[in-house]
Every structure is written in C-alpha cells, then in structure tokens.
Amino acid sequence: MKRRPGDIAFQTVNYTALGVLALVTFFPLYYVFIVSLTEPAEFLQKRIVLWPDTWSFQSYAYLLSTEAFPRSVANSAFLASVGTLCSLAVSSSLAYALSQRRMAGRRLLMGLILLTILFSPGVIPAYMLVRQLGLMGSLWALIIPSLASGWNVLLMKGFFDSLPAELSESAAIDGCGEVRTWLRIILPLSLPALAAFGLFHAVGYWNQFFSALLYLNDPKQWPIQVLLQNMLLSASTTDLGTPGEYVQAPPTEMLKMAAVMIATVPILLVYPFLQKHFAKGALVGSVKS
C-alpha cells in the first residue's frame, strides 16, 4: 500500500517527538548511573562525565559498608515484600467475597467501599487512627492502613465476576468450602490479576515516603526513600553512620547518585519478570460480556 506524503510527514513528526521525549526521560537516569560508577578522582577533575575513562564501584562499596544504608534497604524490602503479600491477601479475599451474589450484606459493604473512594479521610484522621491503634514508631503503620484500596478491590471484583460461576458451584458439589475454593481454584486462575496488582503494591510500598515521615521517628526504621531525601537535602552524608574501616569516602555527589540507583534498580528488575502477566492483568474487569 502506497503511503501518502501527509502520512509520511505525520509519522516522521511522531517518531521525532517520541525520540526526543525518550531521550529527555532516559538521559537523567543514564547520567546518574554513569556518575555513580566513575572513578572519584576523574569525577573531581571533570565534574561532568558522560562516559568514564575508569570504572569504579567505590561509591556502592562505601554505601554498603555504612550502618544506615543497608538497614534502610532492608526496611524497604520488608515493606515491599510483606506489605505486598498482605495487601494481595486482603484485597483478593475481599474482592472474591463481594463477587459472590449470595453473600449477606454485599450491597452495604459495596456502598462503604465506594464511600471511601469518594470521600478520602485526609491526613489528620489517618494520623489519629494510626496513633489510636498503637502503631506509631512501627513499620506496620505503613502497611496496615494501606492493606486494601477501594479501587483495587473493585477492579479485582470485576476480574472475579468474569470467571464462570460454575467453577465455584462444581467445587461446592465436590465438597470444597469457600476458603478452599478461593485458595485452590480461584487464586491459581487469577495469577495475571495478582501479578499486576502485586506490582502496583510493591512499587507503592517501596516508595513509601510521606507516611514514613509522619509515623516513624527513629532513623533506624527509615525506609530508603526517607534516607535518600535526607542525603539529597543535606550537604553531608552524616546520616549514613560510620563506614567500613578500609573504604575511602568518595565525593558526596557520587554517593547521592549511587543511592538513587540502589533505590531505583530493584523495582526496574521486578518488572520484566511480571511483564507477561502485567499486560493481561492491566485489563482486568475492562471487558464485559
């Protein structure tokens, strides 16, 4: 099929605009990555490095030899792993229960969930609730209030609605209870949806920042985003604690770049493993039959 000059011009403009947008988006991450792996003496000499003559892992070795940085990474990993599992368990069980028409009080519960979507309680009521629950100063203060989102529950309910009702009926005839049906039949069929929502939850928990500032006063409990914010705002790295005895301190700017990479790479590594499920799970509840 012969393309008209107008179509060629339109595609050229599109590709050019998308290429510029991709370059603008990718270049800051590339620059942070390159600087974090540059030899400190070369960085001090050039100040702007687009491709280092000598590669060095000194910034990463220094960060990992300190007390605070590995601890903050462990705190974020705990939030991302435990928080995601707990959120998936609560959201999927609640959504499955709401998808069962025989459930008593189903309409009332749906109304309450919609109410939380339309009217957010705000920061102060949430802070008072966490304090009344005795969660202040605990990592669970960042997990328990975020266990179930109204939007996620409704989207997962839409996915469960698309499953044939005969599955649950056949399982009941074979003697399965509700919990066993959910665990042994429904969840294995819901892997695309669970992968998509699991990625959303993991990114959210890994990037916990504002709630950590509100509820955590002990620097030992800070997730990596709070520690990174302190490093970027201050001109020193005193929040990191005492480094290893044999590791020389690189320039502070290089430490900040290495810290940004460590905070970014784990989530980038998770996505390729979930990508094949994510494309399917992102459409949950969007097709009605």
C-alpha beads as a LAMMPS data file, in Angstrom:
LAMMPS data file: protein, C-alpha beads

289 atoms
288 bonds

1 atom types
1 bond types

-500.0 500.0 xlo xhi
-500.0 500.0 ylo yhi
-500.0 500.0 zlo zhi

Masses

1 110.0

Atoms # bond

1 1 1 0.000 0.000 0.000
2 1 1 1.470 3.312 -1.109
3 1 1 1.635 5.875 1.658
4 1 1 0.675 9.481 1.023
5 1 1 3.146 12.330 1.748
6 1 1 0.899 13.521 4.582
7 1 1 1.108 10.110 6.311
8 1 1 4.896 10.058 5.969
9 1 1 5.181 13.561 7.419
10 1 1 2.835 12.652 10.295
11 1 1 4.858 9.544 11.181
12 1 1 8.134 11.478 10.938
13 1 1 6.877 14.112 13.367
14 1 1 5.565 11.389 15.712
15 1 1 8.818 9.425 15.719
16 1 1 10.861 12.591 16.222
17 1 1 8.713 13.783 19.126
18 1 1 8.733 10.346 20.779
19 1 1 12.503 10.058 20.284
20 1 1 13.106 13.438 21.923
21 1 1 10.741 12.535 24.778
22 1 1 12.522 9.186 25.295
23 1 1 15.916 10.910 25.298
24 1 1 14.794 13.534 27.821
25 1 1 13.354 10.792 30.045
26 1 1 16.281 8.397 29.765
27 1 1 19.237 10.812 29.961
28 1 1 18.924 11.774 33.687
29 1 1 18.875 8.091 34.690
30 1 1 21.846 7.403 32.384
31 1 1 23.824 10.307 33.858
32 1 1 23.114 9.193 37.434
33 1 1 24.235 5.655 36.527
34 1 1 27.462 6.824 34.845
35 1 1 28.478 9.189 37.655
36 1 1 27.839 6.511 40.292
37 1 1 30.361 4.236 38.528
38 1 1 33.051 6.835 37.794
39 1 1 36.435 6.887 39.488
40 1 1 36.242 9.634 42.198
41 1 1 39.467 11.353 41.041
42 1 1 38.138 11.543 37.474
43 1 1 34.811 12.960 38.655
44 1 1 36.571 15.656 40.724
45 1 1 38.678 16.581 37.713
46 1 1 35.913 16.694 35.049
47 1 1 32.748 17.354 37.183
48 1 1 30.583 16.362 34.168
49 1 1 31.170 12.794 32.969
50 1 1 29.260 11.272 30.075
51 1 1 31.468 8.170 29.733
52 1 1 34.147 7.418 32.358
53 1 1 37.724 6.525 31.455
54 1 1 37.961 4.402 34.604
55 1 1 35.046 2.495 36.117
56 1 1 34.766 2.213 39.892
57 1 1 32.344 0.671 42.400
58 1 1 33.741 2.735 45.268
59 1 1 30.506 4.679 45.848
60 1 1 28.467 1.468 46.161
61 1 1 31.121 -0.138 48.392
62 1 1 31.079 2.908 50.675
63 1 1 27.269 2.962 50.934
64 1 1 27.048 -0.761 51.664
65 1 1 29.791 -0.506 54.309
66 1 1 27.819 2.036 56.356
67 1 1 25.299 1.171 59.038
68 1 1 22.280 3.166 57.919
69 1 1 22.078 2.416 54.192
70 1 1 21.808 -1.427 54.261
71 1 1 19.367 -1.084 57.164
72 1 1 17.133 1.310 55.194
73 1 1 17.241 -1.021 52.174
74 1 1 16.195 -3.911 54.445
75 1 1 13.316 -1.807 55.820
76 1 1 12.106 -1.011 52.296
77 1 1 12.468 -4.657 51.254
78 1 1 10.385 -5.706 54.281
79 1 1 7.682 -3.174 53.386
80 1 1 7.635 -4.192 49.719
81 1 1 7.562 -7.966 50.328
82 1 1 5.396 -8.334 53.456
83 1 1 3.176 -5.381 52.566
84 1 1 2.514 -6.700 49.066
85 1 1 1.662 -10.207 50.281
86 1 1 -0.662 -8.876 52.996
87 1 1 -2.356 -6.431 50.604
88 1 1 -2.913 -9.129 47.970
89 1 1 -4.355 -11.497 50.582
90 1 1 -6.776 -8.898 51.972
91 1 1 -7.755 -7.341 48.609
92 1 1 -8.282 -10.647 46.775
93 1 1 -10.272 -12.274 49.599
94 1 1 -12.487 -9.194 49.971
95 1 1 -12.989 -8.899 46.200
96 1 1 -13.855 -12.603 45.892
97 1 1 -16.385 -12.334 48.708
98 1 1 -18.005 -9.319 47.029
99 1 1 -18.223 -11.221 43.728
100 1 1 -20.439 -13.875 45.358
101 1 1 -24.070 -12.738 44.987
102 1 1 -25.233 -14.938 47.862
103 1 1 -23.057 -13.053 50.365
104 1 1 -25.130 -11.364 53.104
105 1 1 -24.632 -7.580 53.360
106 1 1 -22.907 -7.411 49.985
107 1 1 -24.615 -4.179 48.872
108 1 1 -23.900 -2.434 52.185
109 1 1 -20.219 -3.374 52.013
110 1 1 -20.008 -2.195 48.398
111 1 1 -21.534 1.136 49.436
112 1 1 -18.989 1.567 52.216
113 1 1 -16.114 0.849 49.831
114 1 1 -17.457 3.374 47.309
115 1 1 -17.733 5.892 50.161
116 1 1 -14.002 5.559 50.888
117 1 1 -13.257 6.248 47.205
118 1 1 -15.454 9.354 47.013
119 1 1 -14.502 10.854 50.387
120 1 1 -10.903 10.434 51.492
121 1 1 -10.456 10.891 55.273
122 1 1 -7.349 13.073 54.906
123 1 1 -4.062 13.185 56.763
124 1 1 -5.166 14.169 60.271
125 1 1 -7.859 11.450 60.756
126 1 1 -5.447 8.868 59.346
127 1 1 -2.728 10.032 61.742
128 1 1 -5.139 9.872 64.714
129 1 1 -6.263 6.371 63.688
130 1 1 -2.682 5.098 63.494
131 1 1 -1.912 6.622 66.880
132 1 1 -5.044 5.122 68.478
133 1 1 -4.096 1.707 67.086
134 1 1 -0.705 1.977 68.795
135 1 1 1.203 1.689 65.528
136 1 1 3.311 4.840 65.894
137 1 1 7.005 4.061 65.517
138 1 1 6.337 0.718 63.824
139 1 1 6.779 -0.350 60.196
140 1 1 3.288 -1.850 60.424
141 1 1 1.984 1.738 60.481
142 1 1 2.932 1.880 56.790
143 1 1 1.349 -1.492 55.941
144 1 1 -1.935 -1.868 57.829
145 1 1 -3.616 1.414 56.684
146 1 1 -2.708 0.529 53.063
147 1 1 -3.871 -3.089 53.055
148 1 1 -6.914 -2.571 50.838
149 1 1 -7.587 0.189 48.321
150 1 1 -11.189 0.703 47.215
151 1 1 -10.182 0.984 43.545
152 1 1 -8.100 -2.188 43.644
153 1 1 -10.864 -4.155 45.376
154 1 1 -13.454 -3.085 42.789
155 1 1 -11.114 -3.913 39.882
156 1 1 -10.323 -7.340 41.327
157 1 1 -14.035 -7.932 41.898
158 1 1 -14.559 -7.219 38.191
159 1 1 -11.974 -9.882 37.358
160 1 1 -13.619 -12.449 39.668
161 1 1 -17.018 -11.605 38.137
162 1 1 -15.614 -12.624 34.743
163 1 1 -14.827 -16.155 35.988
164 1 1 -17.586 -18.735 35.324
165 1 1 -19.849 -19.202 38.341
166 1 1 -19.914 -22.925 37.512
167 1 1 -16.359 -23.204 38.873
168 1 1 -17.426 -22.357 42.394
169 1 1 -20.593 -24.489 42.076
170 1 1 -18.607 -27.526 40.895
171 1 1 -16.137 -27.078 43.737
172 1 1 -19.015 -26.874 46.242
173 1 1 -20.533 -30.089 44.848
174 1 1 -17.138 -31.783 45.290
175 1 1 -17.090 -30.732 48.939
176 1 1 -14.909 -27.613 48.858
177 1 1 -15.696 -24.836 51.312
178 1 1 -15.464 -21.144 50.423
179 1 1 -11.891 -20.740 51.694
180 1 1 -10.634 -23.872 49.913
181 1 1 -12.359 -22.840 46.682
182 1 1 -10.683 -19.437 46.871
183 1 1 -7.244 -20.876 47.651
184 1 1 -7.168 -23.938 45.362
185 1 1 -9.256 -22.833 42.368
186 1 1 -9.791 -19.075 42.176
187 1 1 -6.307 -17.819 43.078
188 1 1 -4.420 -20.077 40.605
189 1 1 -6.684 -18.767 37.836
190 1 1 -6.054 -15.172 38.931
191 1 1 -2.274 -15.025 38.507
192 1 1 -2.370 -12.237 35.825
193 1 1 -4.502 -10.029 38.072
194 1 1 -2.423 -10.833 41.166
195 1 1 0.817 -10.051 39.277
196 1 1 -0.499 -6.687 38.071
197 1 1 -1.818 -5.615 41.466
198 1 1 1.264 -7.066 43.179
199 1 1 3.461 -4.797 41.062
200 1 1 1.311 -1.772 41.972
201 1 1 1.533 -2.614 45.675
202 1 1 5.283 -3.363 45.574
203 1 1 6.061 -0.032 43.890
204 1 1 3.843 1.796 46.369
205 1 1 5.416 0.184 49.440
206 1 1 8.985 0.544 48.109
207 1 1 8.393 4.277 47.523
208 1 1 6.786 4.902 50.924
209 1 1 7.891 8.384 51.939
210 1 1 5.250 10.733 53.360
211 1 1 3.707 8.139 55.693
212 1 1 7.188 7.204 56.926
213 1 1 7.864 10.854 57.775
214 1 1 4.611 11.002 59.746
215 1 1 4.762 7.744 61.662
216 1 1 8.474 6.885 62.075
217 1 1 10.681 8.979 64.343
218 1 1 13.563 6.529 64.793
219 1 1 16.137 6.828 61.944
220 1 1 16.775 3.086 62.320
221 1 1 13.278 2.455 60.916
222 1 1 13.544 4.793 57.945
223 1 1 12.927 3.235 54.530
224 1 1 15.394 4.051 51.787
225 1 1 13.316 6.926 50.350
226 1 1 13.439 8.912 53.604
227 1 1 17.174 8.336 53.980
228 1 1 17.686 9.342 50.352
229 1 1 15.667 12.532 50.884
230 1 1 17.881 13.474 53.828
231 1 1 21.013 12.802 51.786
232 1 1 19.795 14.909 48.850
233 1 1 18.754 17.859 51.032
234 1 1 21.834 17.917 53.252
235 1 1 25.342 18.665 52.054
236 1 1 26.818 15.776 54.025
237 1 1 26.358 12.044 54.475
238 1 1 26.406 12.027 58.278
239 1 1 23.043 10.210 58.348
240 1 1 24.760 7.125 56.943
241 1 1 26.701 6.445 60.110
242 1 1 30.222 5.035 60.362
243 1 1 31.569 3.494 57.130
244 1 1 33.854 0.491 56.846
245 1 1 37.435 0.936 58.011
246 1 1 39.097 0.266 54.642
247 1 1 36.643 2.087 52.375
248 1 1 37.593 5.626 51.334
249 1 1 34.828 8.198 51.102
250 1 1 34.060 9.315 47.511
251 1 1 32.558 12.783 46.808
252 1 1 29.111 13.327 48.299
253 1 1 27.559 13.898 44.859
254 1 1 28.700 10.447 43.764
255 1 1 27.215 8.876 46.897
256 1 1 23.885 10.507 46.143
257 1 1 23.945 9.149 42.591
258 1 1 24.746 5.634 43.824
259 1 1 21.964 5.864 46.429
260 1 1 19.453 6.902 43.747
261 1 1 20.460 3.909 41.611
262 1 1 20.102 1.459 44.522
263 1 1 16.658 2.901 45.273
264 1 1 15.566 2.605 41.623
265 1 1 17.057 -0.647 40.316
266 1 1 15.072 -3.199 42.417
267 1 1 11.732 -2.048 41.015
268 1 1 13.181 -1.950 37.477
269 1 1 14.353 -5.544 37.914
270 1 1 10.968 -6.769 39.142
271 1 1 9.007 -5.509 36.125
272 1 1 10.489 -7.831 33.396
273 1 1 9.555 -10.927 35.427
274 1 1 5.933 -9.757 35.755
275 1 1 5.585 -8.173 32.309
276 1 1 3.852 -11.139 30.649
277 1 1 1.219 -11.212 33.427
278 1 1 1.061 -7.422 33.713
279 1 1 -0.244 -6.917 30.142
280 1 1 -3.161 -9.278 30.861
281 1 1 -3.774 -8.119 34.423
282 1 1 -3.944 -4.443 33.461
283 1 1 -7.173 -5.220 31.550
284 1 1 -8.961 -6.941 34.434
285 1 1 -12.594 -6.001 34.571
286 1 1 -12.417 -3.878 31.410
287 1 1 -14.195 -6.394 29.126
288 1 1 -17.873 -7.086 29.800
289 1 1 -19.697 -9.990 28.214

Bonds

1 1 1 2
2 1 2 3
3 1 3 4
4 1 4 5
5 1 5 6
6 1 6 7
7 1 7 8
8 1 8 9
9 1 9 10
10 1 10 11
11 1 11 12
12 1 12 13
13 1 13 14
14 1 14 15
15 1 15 16
16 1 16 17
17 1 17 18
18 1 18 19
19 1 19 20
20 1 20 21
21 1 21 22
22 1 22 23
23 1 23 24
24 1 24 25
25 1 25 26
26 1 26 27
27 1 27 28
28 1 28 29
29 1 29 30
30 1 30 31
31 1 31 32
32 1 32 33
33 1 33 34
34 1 34 35
35 1 35 36
36 1 36 37
37 1 37 38
38 1 38 39
39 1 39 40
40 1 40 41
41 1 41 42
42 1 42 43
43 1 43 44
44 1 44 45
45 1 45 46
46 1 46 47
47 1 47 48
48 1 48 49
49 1 49 50
50 1 50 51
51 1 51 52
52 1 52 53
53 1 53 54
54 1 54 55
55 1 55 56
56 1 56 57
57 1 57 58
58 1 58 59
59 1 59 60
60 1 60 61
61 1 61 62
62 1 62 63
63 1 63 64
64 1 64 65
65 1 65 66
66 1 66 67
67 1 67 68
68 1 68 69
69 1 69 70
70 1 70 71
71 1 71 72
72 1 72 73
73 1 73 74
74 1 74 75
75 1 75 76
76 1 76 77
77 1 77 78
78 1 78 79
79 1 79 80
80 1 80 81
81 1 81 82
82 1 82 83
83 1 83 84
84 1 84 85
85 1 85 86
86 1 86 87
87 1 87 88
88 1 88 89
89 1 89 90
90 1 90 91
91 1 91 92
92 1 92 93
93 1 93 94
94 1 94 95
95 1 95 96
96 1 96 97
97 1 97 98
98 1 98 99
99 1 99 100
100 1 100 101
101 1 101 102
102 1 102 103
103 1 103 104
104 1 104 105
105 1 105 106
106 1 106 107
107 1 107 108
108 1 108 109
109 1 109 110
110 1 110 111
111 1 111 112
112 1 112 113
113 1 113 114
114 1 114 115
115 1 115 116
116 1 116 117
117 1 117 118
118 1 118 119
119 1 119 120
120 1 120 121
121 1 121 122
122 1 122 123
123 1 123 124
124 1 124 125
125 1 125 126
126 1 126 127
127 1 127 128
128 1 128 129
129 1 129 130
130 1 130 131
131 1 131 132
132 1 132 133
133 1 133 134
134 1 134 135
135 1 135 136
136 1 136 137
137 1 137 138
138 1 138 139
139 1 139 140
140 1 140 141
141 1 141 142
142 1 142 143
143 1 143 144
144 1 144 145
145 1 145 146
146 1 146 147
147 1 147 148
148 1 148 149
149 1 149 150
150 1 150 151
151 1 151 152
152 1 152 153
153 1 153 154
154 1 154 155
155 1 155 156
156 1 156 157
157 1 157 158
158 1 158 159
159 1 159 160
160 1 160 161
161 1 161 162
162 1 162 163
163 1 163 164
164 1 164 165
165 1 165 166
166 1 166 167
167 1 167 168
168 1 168 169
169 1 169 170
170 1 170 171
171 1 171 172
172 1 172 173
173 1 173 174
174 1 174 175
175 1 175 176
176 1 176 177
177 1 177 178
178 1 178 179
179 1 179 180
180 1 180 181
181 1 181 182
182 1 182 183
183 1 183 184
184 1 184 185
185 1 185 186
186 1 186 187
187 1 187 188
188 1 188 189
189 1 189 190
190 1 190 191
191 1 191 192
192 1 192 193
193 1 193 194
194 1 194 195
195 1 195 196
196 1 196 197
197 1 197 198
198 1 198 199
199 1 199 200
200 1 200 201
201 1 201 202
202 1 202 203
203 1 203 204
204 1 204 205
205 1 205 206
206 1 206 207
207 1 207 208
208 1 208 209
209 1 209 210
210 1 210 211
211 1 211 212
212 1 212 213
213 1 213 214
214 1 214 215
215 1 215 216
216 1 216 217
217 1 217 218
218 1 218 219
219 1 219 220
220 1 220 221
221 1 221 222
222 1 222 223
223 1 223 224
224 1 224 225
225 1 225 226
226 1 226 227
227 1 227 228
228 1 228 229
229 1 229 230
230 1 230 231
231 1 231 232
232 1 232 233
233 1 233 234
234 1 234 235
235 1 235 236
236 1 236 237
237 1 237 238
238 1 238 239
239 1 239 240
240 1 240 241
241 1 241 242
242 1 242 243
243 1 243 244
244 1 244 245
245 1 245 246
246 1 246 247
247 1 247 248
248 1 248 249
249 1 249 250
250 1 250 251
251 1 251 252
252 1 252 253
253 1 253 254
254 1 254 255
255 1 255 256
256 1 256 257
257 1 257 258
258 1 258 259
259 1 259 260
260 1 260 261
261 1 261 262
262 1 262 263
263 1 263 264
264 1 264 265
265 1 265 266
266 1 266 267
267 1 267 268
268 1 268 269
269 1 269 270
270 1 270 271
271 1 271 272
272 1 272 273
273 1 273 274
274 1 274 275
275 1 275 276
276 1 276 277
277 1 277 278
278 1 278 279
279 1 279 280
280 1 280 281
281 1 281 282
282 1 282 283
283 1 283 284
284 1 284 285
285 1 285 286
286 1 286 287
287 1 287 288
288 1 288 289
